[in-house]
Amino acid sequence: MKRTKKLFVRTTLLIFLILPVLAFGHLLILPQQTYSLLIHFSSFQKEGKLYFSPQTAMTTRTEVSGLVIEARKRDELFWGKLESNPTFIYCDDTKSFEKYAHTGAPAVTHMTEFGSYIVISRDGEDVDVISHEWQHAELLKRIGFLNWALKIPSWFDEGLAMQTDQRPYYSIDSLKEKTNGFQNLMNIKNIRKGRDLGMLTKEQILLFFSTAKYELKQWNPEKRLSTFISIINDGGSFEEAWSQKNIRK
């Protein structure tokens, strides 16, 4: 009994010693994600699952809340009942957004073992943007963090998110015009991780999103996605889940 008690005390002390080290390491490597995980301890003001920077006007808070509701409805048309319940962080100024996300995008979704955190800038006050980011959160919820991190390539993740994104620039008709009737499509299959986008120019990144949207649309997610998720969750590879050779389009 004494030996068991000593072991418990030692284990507890070890955990308390290791946790701060892990947290500090996480902060150094992924500072924006770490700050998002700790949003509850910040000066941001919570309204349901939304956190607003303190200076955010009430009119803006009402508008953003409405856009989140609208985005939910749009994504539910695609998925059915949503399983995810991401935390939203609205940043009313550039400095705050740089702390919780990174520049170059109107919104960012942090995919973590503890759920999804969607950080929205002023430029992200758009139902297309929010719906897009929520798509990421929903996929994470349905397959789990490890499956998402180890199996899902960025081109698929972004292509799926683009299915509810109706911004005209990324439309199928626009892509058709830019690629000579889809004859000169960009090769997106080598974009496996988000960091790979850093190799592309701004113009190429925009074309990447359009092409990913087209590729997923051709794959027919409305019919294949449920089976895809089942295969992934049953231990199958991405290639097995993507091919679904016995499933007709």
N, C-alpha and C positions, 0 to 999 in steps of 0.2 A: 504493500500500500504506500509506504514512504517513498519507495523507488519510483512508483507511478506518479506520485505527486511531484517529485523532483523533476522528472522527465517533462511533466506538463508545464512546470514553471520555466524550465530551460527553453522549451519549445516556444512558449509565449514570449519570453524575452527576445529570443532569436527573431521572431516575427516582427516585433516592435523595432528591432534594430535594422532589419532588412528593408522594411516598408519605406522608410524615409529615403534610403539609398536608391531604391527602385523608382520612387516618385521623382527624385532629383534627376536621375538618369533619363526618365521619360520627358521631363521638362527640357533638358538639354537637347535631346534628339527631336522631339515633337512639341515645341513650346505652344503653338496655337491649339493643338489638340488637348494638351494638358490643361491650359486655361479654360477651354470649353468644358472639360470634365469637371472643373472646379467652379463653374459658373454660379452655383448656389452660394458660394462664399464671397462673391463679388458684390459690387455696388449696383449691379443691374437689378431692375425691378421685375418681379415675377408676376405674370398674369396667366394662370393655368400652366400650359406647357411652353409659353412664350416668355422670354426674358428680353427686356428693353433697356438700352442704355439710359441712364437717369434723365438726360436732357431731352429725350424723345417726346415730341408734342402729342397731346391726346388725340388729335385728328390723325396723326400718323399711326399711332397705336391701333386706332379703330380700323384704319385702312389695311394695315398689315394683317390684323386678326381676320378681317374679311377675306383677304387673299388666301390665307391659310385654309379657311373653310372651303373656299372655291376650289383650291388645289386638291383638297381631300376628295371632294365630289368628283372631280375629273379623274383622279387616280382610281377611285372606286368603280368607275365605268370600265376601266381597264382590268383591274384585279378582282373585282367583287369586293367583299368586305375586307378592309385593310387590317393587317395584323400588327403593323408597326405603329409606334407612338413616339416619334422622335421629339427631341428637345429643340426648340427654335430659339436662336439668339439673334436679335435685331440690333445692328450697330448703326447709330445715326450719324457717325462721323468716321472719317478715314482712319484716324488713329486707333479707334476701338476695333475697327474691322481688321486692321493689320495685326492687332494683338490676338484676335480669335480666329482669324483665317489667313489668307494670303492674297496679295494683290493680283490683278489680272482677270478676276472672275467676279460676277455680280453676287454669287453665293457659293458656298462650299459646304459639303457634307463630310463630317468626320465619322468614319466607320470604325467603331471600337468594340471591344469585348463587352462593353457595358451599354451598348445601344448606339443610336445615331444622333449626331448633333449637327443641326443645319444652321449655318451662320449666314445671315442675310445683310447685305449692304443697302444703301439707298438705291443703287442701280438694280438691286434684286427685288424691288417692290413690283413684282410682275407674276401673274399666275402661272405663266409658262415656266419661269425660272423655279418657282417654288414647287410646282408639280414635278418638274425634272428632278430636283433634289430629293423629293419624297420617294420617287421611284427607286433611287439608290437605297434609301432606308428600308423600303419594303422588301427588296431582294435580300438585303442583309438579314432581316428578321426571318425570312422564310428558309434560308439555307444555313444561317449561323456564320459567325465571324471567321472561323478557321476555313470553312469551305469557300467563303468569299475571298479570303486572303490567298489561299493556296491554289484555287482552281479557276477562278473567274478572271479572264483577261479584260483589260480596260476597254477594248473595242466592243465587247459584248455588254459590259456594264453600262457604258455610255450609250450604246445603241438602243438598249432597252429603255434607259431613262428618256431618250429622245422620242419614244413612241407617243408620249402625251404632251410633248413640247411642240407648240404650234407656231413658233416664231417663223415668219415668212422666209427669212434668209436660209433656214435649214429645210425648207420644204422639198418634197420629192421632185416637183416641177422645176424648182430652181436648180437642183442638182442635175437633172436631165439636161438642162440648157448648158450648164457649165462643163459637162463631160461628154458632149456630142452624143446625146441619147444613151447615156450610161456605157459608152464604148471605151471611155478613158477614165475609168474609176480608179481612185486611189487605193493602193494596197494597204489595208488597215490591219491585217492579221498579225503584223509584227509589232503592233502597239499592245504589249502585254501588261505593262504597268503604267501607272499615272506618270511616273518620272520619264517614261519614253516620249511623252508629249513635249518634253523640253528640247528634243532634237528637232522639232518642227518650227517653221516660221508661223507667224500669226495667221497668215492666209491658209497655210496647210492645216493648222489646228481647226479652223472653221470648216474646211473641207472634210476633215476627219469626222467631225460630228455629223455632218450631212450624210457622209458615206455610211457611217455606222448606223444611222437611222434607216437608211435604205436597205442595208444588209439584213437588219433585224426584221424589217417589214417583209422582205422577200422570204425570210425563214418562217414567217407566219406564227408569231408568238401567241396569238389568241388561241391557236390550236395546240401548239407544242410546249408552251411554257410550263404547264402543270406537270407534264411528263418529264421535262427537263429538270425541274426542281426535285421530283421524286428520285430520279437517277442520281443526281448529285448527293442527295441526303442518304441514299442507300450505299454510298461509297464509290459510285461510278466516277469516271473521269469527265472532264469537260468535253473532250472529243466524243465520248459515248453519248453524253447528254445532248450535244449539239447535233450529231448526225441522225440519231433516231431513225435508222434505216427502214424500220418497219412501219413508220408513221407517214401516211400520205399527206401532202400539202392540201 
